């Protein structure tokens, strides 16, 4: 096992780390996790306890953040889509759920791809949010170039394991029901992952691919030393450290111009 590269560093020092799947969640910032255009009729609501959700103007997409600080996974980020629109948290055509311990940059990349799909649908006659024609292999093809191992079982699942054995992708390729998890992606020790993400059947494959590509990206993530999970520190590569911690590390910060409190929202 590699030595702890962090033991002689100040806990408040900012460092750059890889691989991304072991970096820890980072600051729980709505503005980072949700790159949605809140000045273009996307609405955002936040309660005094930190629970928040946002909806697209068409009401077909909505995302929520539910903090549970007393639990090991610290809560959940959930993104859902309803082909016919409607009230948030109603019946969903597909759903993505992330543990709140998921690195926030990975959420950002998935939601950025979601926003791209949304904009493409607005300006074309396609419906990529619900009629995705992307082949499943697009979600895992890039993993092979980084040494991930592949296993196929007769029960309708295939799995992919990272070279360090501390990240995985499980694809239930035989799943047909909308509530079934077609994909499960995780980081950390297999027996007790630091974080997991689940994509139900019908979720656009491009969103799964956005997560896997983000995981294997060579761009390091910035964390303070005390934010890096203790149980996998010896597996992290420490990139160029800096002496100055980030200026602000907000918890569930709303985008600029939005207030807090139940029912608070703003549209253009």
C-alpha positions as CSV (number, residue, x, y, z in Angstrom):
1,X,0.0,0.0,0.0
2,X,1.2,3.5,-0.8
3,X,2.1,5.9,2.0
4,X,-0.3,8.6,3.1
5,X,0.7,11.6,1.0
6,X,-1.5,13.9,3.1
7,X,-0.2,13.2,6.6
8,X,2.2,16.2,6.7
9,X,-0.1,18.7,5.0
10,X,-2.2,21.3,6.8
11,X,-5.9,20.1,6.9
12,X,-7.0,23.4,5.4
13,X,-4.5,23.2,2.5
14,X,-6.0,22.9,-1.0
15,X,-4.7,20.1,-3.2
16,X,-5.4,18.6,-6.6
17,X,-6.2,14.9,-6.6
18,X,-6.8,11.9,-8.9
19,X,-8.5,9.6,-9.6
20,X,-11.7,11.6,-9.5
21,X,-13.9,8.8,-8.1
22,X,-11.9,8.9,-4.8
23,X,-11.7,12.6,-4.3
24,X,-14.7,12.9,-1.9
25,X,-17.8,15.0,-2.6
26,X,-16.3,18.5,-2.2
27,X,-18.5,21.5,-1.4
28,X,-22.2,20.8,-1.6
29,X,-23.0,23.7,-3.9
30,X,-26.2,23.9,-5.9
31,X,-24.5,26.3,-8.3
32,X,-21.9,23.6,-9.2
33,X,-24.2,20.6,-9.3
34,X,-26.9,22.3,-11.3
35,X,-25.5,24.3,-14.3
36,X,-29.0,25.2,-15.4
37,X,-29.9,28.7,-16.7
38,X,-31.8,30.1,-13.8
39,X,-32.1,33.4,-15.7
40,X,-34.1,31.6,-18.5
41,X,-37.2,30.5,-16.5
42,X,-35.6,27.5,-14.7
43,X,-37.0,27.8,-11.2
44,X,-35.2,26.9,-8.0
45,X,-36.6,26.5,-4.5
46,X,-34.9,25.9,-1.2
47,X,-36.1,25.4,2.3
48,X,-34.4,26.7,5.4
49,X,-33.2,23.1,6.2
50,X,-31.3,23.0,2.9
51,X,-33.7,20.8,0.8
52,X,-33.8,22.2,-2.7
53,X,-35.3,21.5,-6.1
54,X,-35.3,23.0,-9.5
55,X,-37.6,22.6,-12.5
56,X,-37.3,23.3,-16.3
57,X,-39.7,25.7,-17.9
58,X,-41.6,22.9,-19.5
59,X,-41.9,21.0,-16.2
60,X,-40.6,17.8,-17.8
61,X,-37.3,17.9,-15.9
62,X,-36.7,18.4,-12.2
63,X,-33.9,17.9,-9.8
64,X,-33.7,17.8,-6.1
65,X,-31.2,17.8,-3.3
66,X,-32.2,16.3,0.0
67,X,-29.5,16.6,2.7
68,X,-29.3,14.0,5.4
69,X,-26.2,14.9,7.4
70,X,-26.6,12.2,10.0
71,X,-26.5,9.4,7.5
72,X,-23.4,7.9,5.9
73,X,-24.3,9.0,2.4
74,X,-25.3,12.5,3.6
75,X,-28.5,12.5,1.5
76,X,-29.3,12.4,-2.2
77,X,-29.3,14.3,-5.5
78,X,-32.2,13.1,-7.7
79,X,-33.0,14.0,-11.3
80,X,-36.2,12.9,-12.9
81,X,-38.0,13.3,-16.2
82,X,-41.7,13.0,-17.2
83,X,-42.5,12.8,-20.9
84,X,-45.7,14.7,-20.4
85,X,-44.6,17.2,-17.8
86,X,-46.5,17.8,-14.6
87,X,-45.8,18.5,-10.9
88,X,-42.3,17.7,-9.6
89,X,-41.9,14.4,-7.7
90,X,-44.9,12.8,-9.6
91,X,-44.6,9.8,-11.8
92,X,-41.2,9.8,-13.6
93,X,-40.4,8.3,-17.0
94,X,-36.8,7.9,-15.8
95,X,-34.8,8.8,-12.8
96,X,-31.1,9.3,-11.8
97,X,-30.1,9.2,-8.1
98,X,-26.7,10.1,-6.7
99,X,-25.6,9.8,-3.1
100,X,-24.7,13.2,-1.7
101,X,-21.2,11.8,-1.2
102,X,-20.7,11.7,-5.0
103,X,-18.0,14.1,-6.2
104,X,-20.0,17.2,-7.1
105,X,-18.0,17.7,-10.3
106,X,-19.4,14.4,-11.6
107,X,-22.9,15.6,-11.0
108,X,-22.1,18.8,-12.8
109,X,-20.9,16.9,-15.9
110,X,-24.0,14.8,-16.0
111,X,-26.4,17.7,-15.6
112,X,-24.4,19.7,-18.2
113,X,-25.1,16.8,-20.7
114,X,-28.7,16.8,-19.6
115,X,-29.0,20.5,-20.3
116,X,-27.5,19.9,-23.8
117,X,-30.1,17.3,-24.5
118,X,-32.8,19.7,-23.3
119,X,-31.6,22.4,-25.6
120,X,-31.3,20.1,-28.6
121,X,-34.9,19.0,-28.1
122,X,-36.0,22.6,-28.0
123,X,-34.5,23.4,-31.4
124,X,-35.2,20.2,-33.3
125,X,-38.0,17.7,-33.9
126,X,-36.2,15.0,-31.9
127,X,-36.9,13.9,-28.4
128,X,-33.6,12.8,-27.1
129,X,-34.7,13.0,-23.4
130,X,-37.1,10.1,-24.0
131,X,-36.2,8.5,-27.3
132,X,-32.4,8.2,-26.9
133,X,-30.9,6.1,-29.7
134,X,-27.4,6.0,-28.3
135,X,-26.1,2.4,-28.0
136,X,-25.2,1.2,-24.5
137,X,-21.6,0.6,-25.4
138,X,-21.2,4.4,-25.7
139,X,-21.4,4.5,-21.9
140,X,-18.5,2.1,-21.3
141,X,-16.3,2.0,-24.5
142,X,-14.0,4.7,-23.1
143,X,-13.3,2.6,-20.0
144,X,-11.3,0.0,-21.9
145,X,-8.7,2.5,-22.9
146,X,-8.0,3.1,-19.2
147,X,-7.6,-0.6,-18.3
148,X,-11.0,-1.3,-16.8
149,X,-11.9,-5.0,-16.7
150,X,-15.1,-6.4,-18.1
151,X,-17.2,-9.3,-16.9
152,X,-20.5,-10.6,-18.3
153,X,-22.9,-12.8,-16.3
154,X,-25.8,-15.0,-17.5
155,X,-28.2,-13.2,-15.3
156,X,-28.4,-10.2,-17.7
157,X,-25.7,-8.1,-16.1
158,X,-22.3,-7.0,-17.2
159,X,-19.8,-5.2,-15.0
160,X,-16.7,-3.0,-15.4
161,X,-14.1,-2.6,-12.7
162,X,-11.4,0.0,-12.5
163,X,-7.7,-0.9,-12.4
164,X,-7.5,0.1,-8.7
165,X,-10.6,-2.0,-7.9
166,X,-12.2,1.1,-6.3
167,X,-14.8,2.0,-8.9
168,X,-17.3,0.1,-10.9
169,X,-20.1,0.2,-13.5
170,X,-22.8,-2.4,-13.4
171,X,-25.2,-2.6,-16.4
172,X,-28.4,-4.5,-16.2
173,X,-28.8,-4.9,-19.9
174,X,-31.9,-7.1,-19.6
175,X,-33.9,-4.6,-17.4
176,X,-37.2,-3.6,-19.0
177,X,-39.3,-2.0,-16.3
178,X,-39.0,1.8,-15.8
179,X,-38.4,1.6,-12.1
180,X,-35.5,-1.0,-12.5
181,X,-31.9,0.3,-12.2
182,X,-30.4,-0.2,-15.6
183,X,-27.0,1.2,-14.5
184,X,-25.3,1.4,-11.1
185,X,-22.0,3.2,-10.8
186,X,-19.9,3.6,-7.7
187,X,-16.6,4.7,-6.2
188,X,-14.8,3.4,-3.1
189,X,-14.4,0.0,-1.6
190,X,-16.8,-2.5,-3.4
191,X,-18.2,-3.8,-0.1
192,X,-19.0,-0.2,1.2
193,X,-18.7,2.4,-1.6
194,X,-18.1,6.0,-0.8
195,X,-20.9,6.9,-3.3
196,X,-23.2,5.3,-5.8
197,X,-25.3,6.6,-8.7
198,X,-28.3,4.7,-10.2
199,X,-29.9,5.2,-13.6
200,X,-33.3,3.6,-14.2
201,X,-34.4,2.0,-17.5
202,X,-35.2,4.7,-20.1
203,X,-32.5,7.2,-18.9
204,X,-30.6,8.5,-22.0
205,X,-27.4,6.6,-22.4
206,X,-25.6,9.8,-23.1
207,X,-26.1,10.8,-19.4
208,X,-24.5,7.5,-18.2
209,X,-21.6,8.2,-20.6
210,X,-21.2,11.7,-19.2
211,X,-20.6,10.2,-15.8
212,X,-18.1,7.5,-16.9
213,X,-16.1,10.0,-19.0
214,X,-16.0,12.4,-16.1
215,X,-14.8,9.6,-13.8
216,X,-11.8,8.8,-16.0
217,X,-10.9,12.4,-16.8
218,X,-7.3,13.3,-16.2
219,X,-8.3,16.7,-14.9
220,X,-7.7,16.6,-11.1
221,X,-10.2,17.8,-8.6
222,X,-9.5,20.5,-6.0
223,X,-10.1,19.6,-2.4
224,X,-8.9,20.7,1.0
225,X,-6.9,17.9,2.8
226,X,-9.6,17.4,5.4
227,X,-12.2,16.8,2.6
228,X,-10.3,13.8,1.1
229,X,-11.8,10.5,2.4
230,X,-9.4,8.8,4.9
231,X,-10.1,5.2,3.8
232,X,-8.8,5.6,0.3
233,X,-6.1,8.3,0.6
234,X,-3.3,5.9,-0.1
235,X,-4.8,5.2,-3.5
236,X,-4.9,8.9,-4.6
237,X,-2.4,10.7,-6.7
238,X,-1.5,14.1,-5.3
239,X,-1.1,16.6,-8.0
240,X,0.4,20.1,-7.5
241,X,-0.6,21.3,-4.0
242,X,-1.3,24.9,-3.3
243,X,-0.9,26.9,-0.1
244,X,-4.2,28.8,-0.2
245,X,-7.5,27.1,0.5
246,X,-10.6,28.0,-1.5
247,X,-12.0,31.4,-0.5
248,X,-15.5,30.0,0.2
249,X,-16.8,26.5,0.8
250,X,-20.6,27.1,0.9
251,X,-23.1,24.4,1.8
252,X,-26.0,24.1,-0.7
253,X,-25.5,27.6,-2.0
254,X,-28.2,28.9,-4.4
255,X,-27.1,30.6,-7.6
256,X,-26.8,34.4,-7.4
257,X,-30.0,36.3,-7.2
258,X,-32.0,33.6,-5.4
259,X,-33.3,33.8,-1.9
260,X,-33.8,31.1,0.7
261,X,-36.8,29.8,2.4
262,X,-39.8,27.6,1.6
263,X,-41.3,28.4,-1.9
264,X,-38.7,31.0,-2.8
265,X,-38.2,31.1,-6.5
266,X,-37.2,33.4,-9.3
267,X,-37.9,33.4,-13.0
268,X,-36.8,35.7,-15.7
